[in-house]
């Protein structure tokens, strides 16, 4: 939502820190669209799909995601598979 960008970043950081503090072995990245500074995309790898599902089922995650959603115009979660890497 316009004017709430800093609040969103803080809430995303809180969710990320909660994730690490609760023993989930992952990391995340939050990027911001230069052409549309209201658009953010976050992503991160999980060791397994089961780990991601376990994380999603945690009550603390739902609580923190709901805080994030109050700051958003839309939210499109997904689970993706790596098809190719270039390095």
PyMOL Python script that loads the backbone (N, CA, C, O; Angstrom):
from pymol import cmd

cmd.read_pdbstr("""\
ATOM      1  N   UNK A   1       0.854  -1.173   0.000  1.00  0.00           N
ATOM      2  CA  UNK A   1       0.000   0.000   0.000  1.00  0.00           C
ATOM      3  C   UNK A   1       0.898   1.234   0.000  1.00  0.00           C
ATOM      4  O   UNK A   1       1.913   1.271   0.697  1.00  0.00           O
ATOM      5  N   UNK A   2       0.527   2.230  -0.773  1.00  0.00           N
ATOM      6  CA  UNK A   2       1.347   3.442  -0.838  1.00  0.00           C
ATOM      7  C   UNK A   2       1.588   4.047   0.541  1.00  0.00           C
ATOM      8  O   UNK A   2       0.675   4.161   1.358  1.00  0.00           O
ATOM      9  N   UNK A   3       2.830   4.428   0.775  1.00  0.00           N
ATOM     10  CA  UNK A   3       3.214   5.032   2.042  1.00  0.00           C
ATOM     11  C   UNK A   3       3.538   4.041   3.142  1.00  0.00           C
ATOM     12  O   UNK A   3       3.955   4.444   4.228  1.00  0.00           O
ATOM     13  N   UNK A   4       3.354   2.746   2.888  1.00  0.00           N
ATOM     14  CA  UNK A   4       3.586   1.711   3.910  1.00  0.00           C
ATOM     15  C   UNK A   4       4.808   0.847   3.595  1.00  0.00           C
ATOM     16  O   UNK A   4       5.005  -0.202   4.209  1.00  0.00           O
ATOM     17  N   UNK A   5       5.623   1.286   2.641  1.00  0.00           N
ATOM     18  CA  UNK A   5       6.761   0.482   2.198  1.00  0.00           C
ATOM     19  C   UNK A   5       7.724   0.151   3.336  1.00  0.00           C
ATOM     20  O   UNK A   5       8.146  -0.997   3.477  1.00  0.00           O
ATOM     21  N   UNK A   6       8.066   1.138   4.136  1.00  0.00           N
ATOM     22  CA  UNK A   6       9.000   0.895   5.247  1.00  0.00           C
ATOM     23  C   UNK A   6       8.393  -0.051   6.281  1.00  0.00           C
ATOM     24  O   UNK A   6       9.097  -0.878   6.860  1.00  0.00           O
ATOM     25  N   UNK A   7       7.087   0.074   6.509  1.00  0.00           N
ATOM     26  CA  UNK A   7       6.401  -0.834   7.430  1.00  0.00           C
ATOM     27  C   UNK A   7       6.437  -2.262   6.894  1.00  0.00           C
ATOM     28  O   UNK A   7       6.631  -3.216   7.648  1.00  0.00           O
ATOM     29  N   UNK A   8       6.247  -2.394   5.578  1.00  0.00           N
ATOM     30  CA  UNK A   8       6.299  -3.722   4.964  1.00  0.00           C
ATOM     31  C   UNK A   8       7.684  -4.340   5.127  1.00  0.00           C
ATOM     32  O   UNK A   8       7.806  -5.507   5.501  1.00  0.00           O
ATOM     33  N   UNK A   9       8.714  -3.571   4.851  1.00  0.00           N
ATOM     34  CA  UNK A   9      10.088  -4.087   4.980  1.00  0.00           C
ATOM     35  C   UNK A   9      10.349  -4.512   6.422  1.00  0.00           C
ATOM     36  O   UNK A   9      10.958  -5.556   6.654  1.00  0.00           O
ATOM     37  N   UNK A  10       9.904  -3.732   7.378  1.00  0.00           N
ATOM     38  CA  UNK A  10      10.092  -4.084   8.793  1.00  0.00           C
ATOM     39  C   UNK A  10       9.333  -5.362   9.148  1.00  0.00           C
ATOM     40  O   UNK A  10       9.857  -6.210   9.870  1.00  0.00           O
ATOM     41  N   UNK A  11       8.112  -5.507   8.650  1.00  0.00           N
ATOM     42  CA  UNK A  11       7.322  -6.714   8.933  1.00  0.00           C
ATOM     43  C   UNK A  11       7.936  -7.934   8.251  1.00  0.00           C
ATOM     44  O   UNK A  11       7.939  -9.023   8.824  1.00  0.00           O
ATOM     45  N   UNK A  12       8.455  -7.764   7.040  1.00  0.00           N
ATOM     46  CA  UNK A  12       9.123  -8.864   6.337  1.00  0.00           C
ATOM     47  C   UNK A  12      10.362  -9.295   7.126  1.00  0.00           C
ATOM     48  O   UNK A  12      10.626 -10.487   7.283  1.00  0.00           O
ATOM     49  N   UNK A  13      11.108  -8.321   7.613  1.00  0.00           N
ATOM     50  CA  UNK A  13      12.292  -8.620   8.423  1.00  0.00           C
ATOM     51  C   UNK A  13      11.908  -9.358   9.699  1.00  0.00           C
ATOM     52  O   UNK A  13      12.595 -10.298  10.099  1.00  0.00           O
ATOM     53  N   UNK A  14      10.829  -8.948  10.335  1.00  0.00           N
ATOM     54  CA  UNK A  14      10.364  -9.627  11.559  1.00  0.00           C
ATOM     55  C   UNK A  14      10.016 -11.087  11.268  1.00  0.00           C
ATOM     56  O   UNK A  14      10.359 -11.971  12.053  1.00  0.00           O
ATOM     57  N   UNK A  15       9.345 -11.345  10.159  1.00  0.00           N
ATOM     58  CA  UNK A  15       9.027 -12.716   9.775  1.00  0.00           C
ATOM     59  C   UNK A  15      10.304 -13.503   9.505  1.00  0.00           C
ATOM     60  O   UNK A  15      10.422 -14.657   9.917  1.00  0.00           O
ATOM     61  N   UNK A  16      11.241 -12.898   8.830  1.00  0.00           N
ATOM     62  CA  UNK A  16      12.511 -13.571   8.534  1.00  0.00           C
ATOM     63  C   UNK A  16      13.271 -13.910   9.811  1.00  0.00           C
ATOM     64  O   UNK A  16      13.786 -15.018   9.958  1.00  0.00           O
ATOM     65  N   UNK A  17      13.338 -12.960  10.725  1.00  0.00           N
ATOM     66  CA  UNK A  17      14.044 -13.207  11.989  1.00  0.00           C
ATOM     67  C   UNK A  17      13.334 -14.286  12.800  1.00  0.00           C
ATOM     68  O   UNK A  17      13.988 -15.136  13.403  1.00  0.00           O
ATOM     69  N   UNK A  18      12.012 -14.259  12.820  1.00  0.00           N
ATOM     70  CA  UNK A  18      11.248 -15.293  13.513  1.00  0.00           C
ATOM     71  C   UNK A  18      11.588 -16.657  12.924  1.00  0.00           C
ATOM     72  O   UNK A  18      11.786 -17.621  13.663  1.00  0.00           O
ATOM     73  N   UNK A  19      11.654 -16.741  11.611  1.00  0.00           N
ATOM     74  CA  UNK A  19      11.969 -17.991  10.923  1.00  0.00           C
ATOM     75  C   UNK A  19      13.318 -18.531  11.375  1.00  0.00           C
ATOM     76  O   UNK A  19      13.437 -19.710  11.706  1.00  0.00           O
ATOM     77  N   UNK A  20      14.324 -17.680  11.389  1.00  0.00           N
ATOM     78  CA  UNK A  20      15.658 -18.112  11.818  1.00  0.00           C
ATOM     79  C   UNK A  20      15.678 -18.466  13.301  1.00  0.00           C
ATOM     80  O   UNK A  20      16.283 -19.463  13.696  1.00  0.00           O
ATOM     81  N   UNK A  21      15.020 -17.654  14.120  1.00  0.00           N
ATOM     82  CA  UNK A  21      14.995 -17.889  15.565  1.00  0.00           C
ATOM     83  C   UNK A  21      14.295 -19.191  15.936  1.00  0.00           C
ATOM     84  O   UNK A  21      14.534 -19.738  17.013  1.00  0.00           O
ATOM     85  N   UNK A  22      13.432 -19.692  15.051  1.00  0.00           N
ATOM     86  CA  UNK A  22      12.704 -20.930  15.320  1.00  0.00           C
ATOM     87  C   UNK A  22      13.313 -22.141  14.616  1.00  0.00           C
ATOM     88  O   UNK A  22      12.654 -23.163  14.425  1.00  0.00           O
ATOM     89  N   UNK A  23      14.579 -22.006  14.237  1.00  0.00           N
ATOM     90  CA  UNK A  23      15.342 -23.148  13.771  1.00  0.00           C
ATOM     91  C   UNK A  23      15.131 -23.574  12.336  1.00  0.00           C
ATOM     92  O   UNK A  23      15.556 -24.663  11.953  1.00  0.00           O
ATOM     93  N   UNK A  24      14.490 -22.749  11.534  1.00  0.00           N
ATOM     94  CA  UNK A  24      14.321 -23.110  10.133  1.00  0.00           C
ATOM     95  C   UNK A  24      15.608 -22.773   9.388  1.00  0.00           C
ATOM     96  O   UNK A  24      16.090 -21.641   9.436  1.00  0.00           O
ATOM     97  N   UNK A  25      16.149 -23.757   8.708  1.00  0.00           N
ATOM     98  CA  UNK A  25      17.436 -23.628   8.028  1.00  0.00           C
ATOM     99  C   UNK A  25      17.225 -23.145   6.597  1.00  0.00           C
ATOM    100  O   UNK A  25      17.190 -23.940   5.658  1.00  0.00           O
ATOM    101  N   UNK A  26      17.086 -21.844   6.450  1.00  0.00           N
ATOM    102  CA  UNK A  26      16.874 -21.246   5.137  1.00  0.00           C
ATOM    103  C   UNK A  26      17.329 -19.796   5.194  1.00  0.00           C
ATOM    104  O   UNK A  26      17.768 -19.315   6.239  1.00  0.00           O
ATOM    105  N   UNK A  27      17.227 -19.126   4.109  1.00  0.00           N
ATOM    106  CA  UNK A  27      17.453 -17.678   4.078  1.00  0.00           C
ATOM    107  C   UNK A  27      16.530 -17.096   3.016  1.00  0.00           C
ATOM    108  O   UNK A  27      16.064 -17.807   2.126  1.00  0.00           O
ATOM    109  N   UNK A  28      16.279 -15.828   3.117  1.00  0.00           N
ATOM    110  CA  UNK A  28      15.370 -15.199   2.177  1.00  0.00           C
ATOM    111  C   UNK A  28      15.973 -13.934   1.599  1.00  0.00           C
ATOM    112  O   UNK A  28      16.915 -13.360   2.145  1.00  0.00           O
ATOM    113  N   UNK A  29      15.408 -13.521   0.489  1.00  0.00           N
ATOM    114  CA  UNK A  29      15.825 -12.298  -0.187  1.00  0.00           C
ATOM    115  C   UNK A  29      14.562 -11.499  -0.514  1.00  0.00           C
ATOM    116  O   UNK A  29      13.573 -12.047  -1.000  1.00  0.00           O
ATOM    117  N   UNK A  30      14.616 -10.216  -0.241  1.00  0.00           N
ATOM    118  CA  UNK A  30      13.526  -9.303  -0.583  1.00  0.00           C
ATOM    119  C   UNK A  30      14.066  -8.319  -1.606  1.00  0.00           C
ATOM    120  O   UNK A  30      15.072  -7.654  -1.358  1.00  0.00           O
ATOM    121  N   UNK A  31      13.407  -8.220  -2.755  1.00  0.00           N
ATOM    122  CA  UNK A  31      13.822  -7.270  -3.784  1.00  0.00           C
ATOM    123  C   UNK A  31      12.669  -6.313  -4.065  1.00  0.00           C
ATOM    124  O   UNK A  31      11.498  -6.631  -3.859  1.00  0.00           O
ATOM    125  N   UNK A  32      13.046  -5.131  -4.541  1.00  0.00           N
ATOM    126  CA  UNK A  32      12.064  -4.091  -4.838  1.00  0.00           C
ATOM    127  C   UNK A  32      12.195  -3.706  -6.306  1.00  0.00           C
ATOM    128  O   UNK A  32      13.303  -3.552  -6.819  1.00  0.00           O
ATOM    129  N   UNK A  33      11.076  -3.555  -6.965  1.00  0.00           N
ATOM    130  CA  UNK A  33      11.034  -3.203  -8.376  1.00  0.00           C
ATOM    131  C   UNK A  33      11.401  -1.728  -8.548  1.00  0.00           C
ATOM    132  O   UNK A  33      10.728  -0.856  -7.997  1.00  0.00           O
ATOM    133  N   UNK A  34      12.452  -1.445  -9.302  1.00  0.00           N
ATOM    134  CA  UNK A  34      12.850  -0.049  -9.515  1.00  0.00           C
ATOM    135  C   UNK A  34      11.805   0.726 -10.312  1.00  0.00           C
ATOM    136  O   UNK A  34      11.603   1.918 -10.081  1.00  0.00           O
ATOM    137  N   UNK A  35      11.145   0.053 -11.243  1.00  0.00           N
ATOM    138  CA  UNK A  35      10.139   0.720 -12.071  1.00  0.00           C
ATOM    139  C   UNK A  35       8.827   0.936 -11.317  1.00  0.00           C
ATOM    140  O   UNK A  35       8.051   1.830 -11.657  1.00  0.00           O
ATOM    141  N   UNK A  36       8.584   0.120 -10.298  1.00  0.00           N
ATOM    142  CA  UNK A  36       7.356   0.216  -9.496  1.00  0.00           C
ATOM    143  C   UNK A  36       7.737   0.012  -8.038  1.00  0.00           C
ATOM    144  O   UNK A  36       7.654  -1.107  -7.532  1.00  0.00           O
ATOM    145  N   UNK A  37       8.155   1.079  -7.351  1.00  0.00           N
ATOM    146  CA  UNK A  37       8.676   0.933  -5.987  1.00  0.00           C
ATOM    147  C   UNK A  37       7.664   0.431  -4.955  1.00  0.00           C
ATOM    148  O   UNK A  37       8.024   0.204  -3.800  1.00  0.00           O
ATOM    149  N   UNK A  38       6.409   0.255  -5.358  1.00  0.00           N
ATOM    150  CA  UNK A  38       5.430  -0.358  -4.460  1.00  0.00           C
ATOM    151  C   UNK A  38       5.429  -1.881  -4.592  1.00  0.00           C
ATOM    152  O   UNK A  38       4.757  -2.564  -3.819  1.00  0.00           O
ATOM    153  N   UNK A  39       6.165  -2.414  -5.550  1.00  0.00           N
ATOM    154  CA  UNK A  39       6.172  -3.865  -5.807  1.00  0.00           C
ATOM    155  C   UNK A  39       7.438  -4.491  -5.228  1.00  0.00           C
ATOM    156  O   UNK A  39       8.560  -4.090  -5.540  1.00  0.00           O
ATOM    157  N   UNK A  40       7.216  -5.482  -4.380  1.00  0.00           N
ATOM    158  CA  UNK A  40       8.294  -6.246  -3.768  1.00  0.00           C
ATOM    159  C   UNK A  40       8.115  -7.719  -4.132  1.00  0.00           C
ATOM    160  O   UNK A  40       6.996  -8.196  -4.322  1.00  0.00           O
ATOM    161  N   UNK A  41       9.229  -8.422  -4.225  1.00  0.00           N
ATOM    162  CA  UNK A  41       9.216  -9.868  -4.434  1.00  0.00           C
ATOM    163  C   UNK A  41      10.196 -10.462  -3.430  1.00  0.00           C
ATOM    164  O   UNK A  41      11.311  -9.967  -3.268  1.00  0.00           O
ATOM    165  N   UNK A  42       9.773 -11.518  -2.763  1.00  0.00           N
ATOM    166  CA  UNK A  42      10.691 -12.208  -1.856  1.00  0.00           C
ATOM    167  C   UNK A  42      10.780 -13.660  -2.277  1.00  0.00           C
ATOM    168  O   UNK A  42       9.830 -14.237  -2.807  1.00  0.00           O
ATOM    169  N   UNK A  43      11.952 -14.238  -2.025  1.00  0.00           N
ATOM    170  CA  UNK A  43      12.169 -15.629  -2.380  1.00  0.00           C
ATOM    171  C   UNK A  43      13.286 -16.184  -1.510  1.00  0.00           C
ATOM    172  O   UNK A  43      14.079 -15.438  -0.936  1.00  0.00           O
ATOM    173  N   UNK A  44      13.329 -17.472  -1.427  1.00  0.00           N
ATOM    174  CA  UNK A  44      14.384 -18.139  -0.679  1.00  0.00           C
ATOM    175  C   UNK A  44      14.291 -19.641  -0.856  1.00  0.00           C
ATOM    176  O   UNK A  44      13.210 -20.181  -1.088  1.00  0.00           O
ATOM    177  N   UNK A  45      15.400 -20.299  -0.748  1.00  0.00           N
ATOM    178  CA  UNK A  45      15.412 -21.757  -0.928  1.00  0.00           C
ATOM    179  C   UNK A  45      15.055 -22.499   0.361  1.00  0.00           C
ATOM    180  O   UNK A  45      15.338 -22.030   1.464  1.00  0.00           O
ATOM    181  N   UNK A  46      14.444 -23.635   0.202  1.00  0.00           N
ATOM    182  CA  UNK A  46      14.194 -24.560   1.298  1.00  0.00           C
ATOM    183  C   UNK A  46      14.950 -25.851   0.990  1.00  0.00           C
ATOM    184  O   UNK A  46      15.139 -26.196  -0.176  1.00  0.00           O
ATOM    185  N   UNK A  47      15.374 -26.551   2.014  1.00  0.00           N
ATOM    186  CA  UNK A  47      16.046 -27.841   1.803  1.00  0.00           C
ATOM    187  C   UNK A  47      15.101 -28.862   1.175  1.00  0.00           C
ATOM    188  O   UNK A  47      15.520 -29.735   0.415  1.00  0.00           O
ATOM    189  N   UNK A  48      13.822 -28.734   1.508  1.00  0.00           N
ATOM    190  CA  UNK A  48      12.833 -29.663   0.957  1.00  0.00           C
ATOM    191  C   UNK A  48      11.463 -28.991   0.956  1.00  0.00           C
ATOM    192  O   UNK A  48      11.231 -28.008   1.660  1.00  0.00           O
ATOM    193  N   UNK A  49      10.577 -29.540   0.159  1.00  0.00           N
ATOM    194  CA  UNK A  49       9.198 -29.049   0.142  1.00  0.00           C
ATOM    195  C   UNK A  49       8.543 -29.277   1.494  1.00  0.00           C
ATOM    196  O   UNK A  49       7.697 -28.492   1.921  1.00  0.00           O
ATOM    197  N   UNK A  50       8.937 -30.355   2.168  1.00  0.00           N
ATOM    198  CA  UNK A  50       8.377 -30.659   3.489  1.00  0.00           C
ATOM    199  C   UNK A  50       8.758 -29.579   4.506  1.00  0.00           C
ATOM    200  O   UNK A  50       7.939 -29.194   5.341  1.00  0.00           O
ATOM    201  N   UNK A  51      10.003 -29.090   4.435  1.00  0.00           N
ATOM    202  CA  UNK A  51      10.417 -28.004   5.332  1.00  0.00           C
ATOM    203  C   UNK A  51       9.584 -26.755   5.094  1.00  0.00           C
ATOM    204  O   UNK A  51       9.179 -26.087   6.044  1.00  0.00           O
ATOM    205  N   UNK A  52       9.328 -26.436   3.830  1.00  0.00           N
ATOM    206  CA  UNK A  52       8.515 -25.259   3.509  1.00  0.00           C
ATOM    207  C   UNK A  52       7.095 -25.431   4.036  1.00  0.00           C
ATOM    208  O   UNK A  52       6.518 -24.494   4.588  1.00  0.00           O
ATOM    209  N   UNK A  53       6.540 -26.605   3.872  1.00  0.00           N
ATOM    210  CA  UNK A  53       5.183 -26.867   4.371  1.00  0.00           C
ATOM    211  C   UNK A  53       5.132 -26.812   5.895  1.00  0.00           C
ATOM    212  O   UNK A  53       4.173 -26.294   6.466  1.00  0.00           O
ATOM    213  N   UNK A  54       6.158 -27.342   6.553  1.00  0.00           N
ATOM    214  CA  UNK A  54       6.216 -27.296   8.015  1.00  0.00           C
ATOM    215  C   UNK A  54       6.252 -25.841   8.489  1.00  0.00           C
ATOM    216  O   UNK A  54       5.573 -25.477   9.449  1.00  0.00           O
ATOM    217  N   UNK A  55       7.054 -25.010   7.801  1.00  0.00           N
ATOM    218  CA  UNK A  55       7.143 -23.587   8.133  1.00  0.00           C
ATOM    219  C   UNK A  55       5.785 -22.922   7.963  1.00  0.00           C
ATOM    220  O   UNK A  55       5.340 -22.180   8.838  1.00  0.00           O
ATOM    221  N   UNK A  56       5.123 -23.187   6.835  1.00  0.00           N
ATOM    222  CA  UNK A  56       3.813 -22.575   6.564  1.00  0.00           C
ATOM    223  C   UNK A  56       2.765 -22.964   7.600  1.00  0.00           C
ATOM    224  O   UNK A  56       1.836 -22.201   7.862  1.00  0.00           O
ATOM    225  N   UNK A  57       2.911 -24.142   8.185  1.00  0.00           N
ATOM    226  CA  UNK A  57       1.900 -24.607   9.145  1.00  0.00           C
ATOM    227  C   UNK A  57       2.120 -24.069  10.555  1.00  0.00           C
ATOM    228  O   UNK A  57       1.269 -24.264  11.423  1.00  0.00           O
ATOM    229  N   UNK A  58       3.231 -23.405  10.797  1.00  0.00           N
ATOM    230  CA  UNK A  58       3.517 -22.844  12.120  1.00  0.00           C
ATOM    231  C   UNK A  58       2.580 -21.672  12.414  1.00  0.00           C
ATOM    232  O   UNK A  58       2.419 -20.793  11.567  1.00  0.00           O
ATOM    233  N   UNK A  59       1.955 -21.641  13.606  1.00  0.00           N
ATOM    234  CA  UNK A  59       1.069 -20.523  13.953  1.00  0.00           C
ATOM    235  C   UNK A  59       1.771 -19.162  13.899  1.00  0.00           C
ATOM    236  O   UNK A  59       1.150 -18.165  13.531  1.00  0.00           O
ATOM    237  N   UNK A  60       3.033 -19.110  14.254  1.00  0.00           N
ATOM    238  CA  UNK A  60       3.764 -17.842  14.216  1.00  0.00           C
ATOM    239  C   UNK A  60       3.899 -17.289  12.819  1.00  0.00           C
ATOM    240  O   UNK A  60       3.960 -16.073  12.635  1.00  0.00           O
ATOM    241  N   UNK A  61       3.946 -18.163  11.829  1.00  0.00           N
ATOM    242  CA  UNK A  61       4.042 -17.715  10.441  1.00  0.00           C
ATOM    243  C   UNK A  61       2.724 -17.088  10.019  1.00  0.00           C
ATOM    244  O   UNK A  61       2.710 -15.996   9.449  1.00  0.00           O
ATOM    245  N   UNK A  62       1.636 -17.754  10.288  1.00  0.00           N
ATOM    246  CA  UNK A  62       0.317 -17.220   9.917  1.00  0.00           C
ATOM    247  C   UNK A  62       0.090 -15.843  10.540  1.00  0.00           C
ATOM    248  O   UNK A  62      -0.424 -14.933   9.890  1.00  0.00           O
ATOM    249  N   UNK A  63       0.474 -15.705  11.786  1.00  0.00           N
ATOM    250  CA  UNK A  63       0.312 -14.424  12.489  1.00  0.00           C
ATOM    251  C   UNK A  63       1.120 -13.325  11.802  1.00  0.00           C
ATOM    252  O   UNK A  63       0.621 -12.218  11.596  1.00  0.00           O
ATOM    253  N   UNK A  64       2.366 -13.633  11.449  1.00  0.00           N
ATOM    254  CA  UNK A  64       3.230 -12.634  10.830  1.00  0.00           C
ATOM    255  C   UNK A  64       2.834 -12.353   9.384  1.00  0.00           C
ATOM    256  O   UNK A  64       2.944 -11.218   8.922  1.00  0.00           O
ATOM    257  N   UNK A  65       2.376 -13.375   8.670  1.00  0.00           N
ATOM    258  CA  UNK A  65       1.893 -13.147   7.306  1.00  0.00           C
ATOM    259  C   UNK A  65       0.650 -12.266   7.317  1.00  0.00           C
ATOM    260  O   UNK A  65       0.471 -11.436   6.426  1.00  0.00           O
ATOM    261  N   UNK A  66      -0.198 -12.437   8.307  1.00  0.00           N
ATOM    262  CA  UNK A  66      -1.400 -11.598   8.359  1.00  0.00           C
ATOM    263  C   UNK A  66      -1.015 -10.141   8.612  1.00  0.00           C
ATOM    264  O   UNK A  66      -1.677  -9.237   8.103  1.00  0.00           O
ATOM    265  N   UNK A  67       0.036  -9.899   9.382  1.00  0.00           N
ATOM    266  CA  UNK A  67       0.523  -8.517   9.570  1.00  0.00           C
ATOM    267  C   UNK A  67       1.011  -7.948   8.239  1.00  0.00           C
ATOM    268  O   UNK A  67       0.734  -6.798   7.897  1.00  0.00           O
ATOM    269  N   UNK A  68       1.744  -8.780   7.497  1.00  0.00           N
ATOM    270  CA  UNK A  68       2.231  -8.336   6.187  1.00  0.00           C
ATOM    271  C   UNK A  68       1.065  -8.014   5.259  1.00  0.00           C
ATOM    272  O   UNK A  68       1.080  -6.999   4.562  1.00  0.00           O
ATOM    273  N   UNK A  69       0.072  -8.865   5.253  1.00  0.00           N
ATOM    274  CA  UNK A  69      -1.047  -8.691   4.326  1.00  0.00           C
ATOM    275  C   UNK A  69      -1.812  -7.390   4.570  1.00  0.00           C
ATOM    276  O   UNK A  69      -2.403  -6.845   3.637  1.00  0.00           O
ATOM    277  N   UNK A  70      -1.813  -6.882   5.805  1.00  0.00           N
ATOM    278  CA  UNK A  70      -2.494  -5.607   6.065  1.00  0.00           C
ATOM    279  C   UNK A  70      -1.777  -4.445   5.381  1.00  0.00           C
ATOM    280  O   UNK A  70      -2.347  -3.366   5.222  1.00  0.00           O
ATOM    281  N   UNK A  71      -0.537  -4.668   4.981  1.00  0.00           N
ATOM    282  CA  UNK A  71       0.261  -3.617   4.345  1.00  0.00           C
ATOM    283  C   UNK A  71       0.269  -3.734   2.821  1.00  0.00           C
ATOM    284  O   UNK A  71       0.874  -2.910   2.136  1.00  0.00           O
ATOM    285  N   UNK A  72      -0.399  -4.751   2.295  1.00  0.00           N
ATOM    286  CA  UNK A  72      -0.316  -5.072   0.873  1.00  0.00           C
ATOM    287  C   UNK A  72      -1.620  -4.826   0.136  1.00  0.00           C
ATOM    288  O   UNK A  72      -2.705  -4.907   0.711  1.00  0.00           O
ATOM    289  N   UNK A  73      -1.490  -4.524  -1.145  1.00  0.00           N
ATOM    290  CA  UNK A  73      -2.657  -4.468  -2.023  1.00  0.00           C
ATOM    291  C   UNK A  73      -2.956  -5.860  -2.567  1.00  0.00           C
ATOM    292  O   UNK A  73      -4.116  -6.196  -2.808  1.00  0.00           O
ATOM    293  N   UNK A  74      -1.923  -6.671  -2.760  1.00  0.00           N
ATOM    294  CA  UNK A  74      -2.119  -8.049  -3.206  1.00  0.00           C
ATOM    295  C   UNK A  74      -0.949  -8.893  -2.727  1.00  0.00           C
ATOM    296  O   UNK A  74       0.135  -8.384  -2.440  1.00  0.00           O
ATOM    297  N   UNK A  75      -1.194 -10.191  -2.648  1.00  0.00           N
ATOM    298  CA  UNK A  75      -0.204 -11.143  -2.152  1.00  0.00           C
ATOM    299  C   UNK A  75      -0.373 -12.421  -2.949  1.00  0.00           C
ATOM    300  O   UNK A  75      -1.467 -12.984  -2.991  1.00  0.00           O
ATOM    301  N   UNK A  76       0.693 -12.886  -3.582  1.00  0.00           N
ATOM    302  CA  UNK A  76       0.629 -14.061  -4.433  1.00  0.00           C
ATOM    303  C   UNK A  76       1.690 -15.070  -4.010  1.00  0.00           C
ATOM    304  O   UNK A  76       2.776 -15.098  -4.590  1.00  0.00           O
ATOM    305  N   UNK A  77       1.395 -15.900  -3.009  1.00  0.00           N
ATOM    306  CA  UNK A  77       2.380 -16.890  -2.576  1.00  0.00           C
ATOM    307  C   UNK A  77       2.503 -18.013  -3.602  1.00  0.00           C
ATOM    308  O   UNK A  77       1.588 -18.255  -4.389  1.00  0.00           O
ATOM    309  N   UNK A  78       3.628 -18.681  -3.582  1.00  0.00           N
ATOM    310  CA  UNK A  78       3.821 -19.806  -4.494  1.00  0.00           C
ATOM    311  C   UNK A  78       5.000 -20.652  -4.064  1.00  0.00           C
ATOM    312  O   UNK A  78       5.822 -20.243  -3.244  1.00  0.00           O
ATOM    313  N   UNK A  79       5.060 -21.824  -4.630  1.00  0.00           N
ATOM    314  CA  UNK A  79       6.184 -22.728  -4.434  1.00  0.00           C
ATOM    315  C   UNK A  79       6.728 -23.051  -5.814  1.00  0.00           C
ATOM    316  O   UNK A  79       5.981 -23.462  -6.701  1.00  0.00           O
ATOM    317  N   UNK A  80       8.001 -22.870  -5.992  1.00  0.00           N
ATOM    318  CA  UNK A  80       8.623 -22.999  -7.309  1.00  0.00           C
ATOM    319  C   UNK A  80       9.796 -23.978  -7.244  1.00  0.00           C
ATOM    320  O   UNK A  80      10.415 -24.167  -6.197  1.00  0.00           O
ATOM    321  N   UNK A  81      10.075 -24.577  -8.365  1.00  0.00           N
ATOM    322  CA  UNK A  81      11.220 -25.472  -8.499  1.00  0.00           C
ATOM    323  C   UNK A  81      12.269 -24.816  -9.381  1.00  0.00           C
ATOM    324  O   UNK A  81      11.938 -24.175 -10.379  1.00  0.00           O
ATOM    325  N   UNK A  82      13.536 -24.976  -9.013  1.00  0.00           N
ATOM    326  CA  UNK A  82      14.625 -24.478  -9.838  1.00  0.00           C
ATOM    327  C   UNK A  82      14.678 -25.329 -11.111  1.00  0.00           C
ATOM    328  O   UNK A  82      14.693 -26.559 -11.048  1.00  0.00           O
ATOM    329  N   UNK A  83      14.704 -24.675 -12.234  1.00  0.00           N
ATOM    330  CA  UNK A  83      14.801 -25.359 -13.514  1.00  0.00           C
ATOM    331  C   UNK A  83      16.228 -25.287 -14.034  1.00  0.00           C
ATOM    332  O   UNK A  83      16.734 -26.242 -14.622  1.00  0.00           O
ATOM    333  N   UNK A  84      16.877 -24.139 -13.809  1.00  0.00           N
ATOM    334  CA  UNK A  84      18.227 -23.964 -14.304  1.00  0.00           C
ATOM    335  C   UNK A  84      18.932 -22.877 -13.503  1.00  0.00           C
ATOM    336  O   UNK A  84      18.301 -21.934 -13.024  1.00  0.00           O
ATOM    337  N   UNK A  85      20.244 -23.020 -13.364  1.00  0.00           N
ATOM    338  CA  UNK A  85      21.077 -21.983 -12.739  1.00  0.00           C
ATOM    339  C   UNK A  85      22.213 -21.662 -13.696  1.00  0.00           C
ATOM    340  O   UNK A  85      22.737 -22.539 -14.383  1.00  0.00           O
ATOM    341  N   UNK A  86      22.575 -20.407 -13.727  1.00  0.00           N
ATOM    342  CA  UNK A  86      23.721 -19.956 -14.521  1.00  0.00           C
ATOM    343  C   UNK A  86      24.704 -19.350 -13.558  1.00  0.00           C
ATOM    344  O   UNK A  86      24.345 -18.506 -12.737  1.00  0.00           O
ATOM    345  N   UNK A  87      25.943 -19.777 -13.653  1.00  0.00           N
ATOM    346  CA  UNK A  87      26.959 -19.175 -12.777  1.00  0.00           C
ATOM    347  C   UNK A  87      28.295 -19.091 -13.473  1.00  0.00           C
ATOM    348  O   UNK A  87      29.266 -18.613 -12.887  1.00  0.00           O
TER     349      UNK A  87
END
""", "prot")
cmd.dss("prot")
cmd.show_as("cartoon", "prot")
cmd.util.cbc("prot")
cmd.orient("prot")
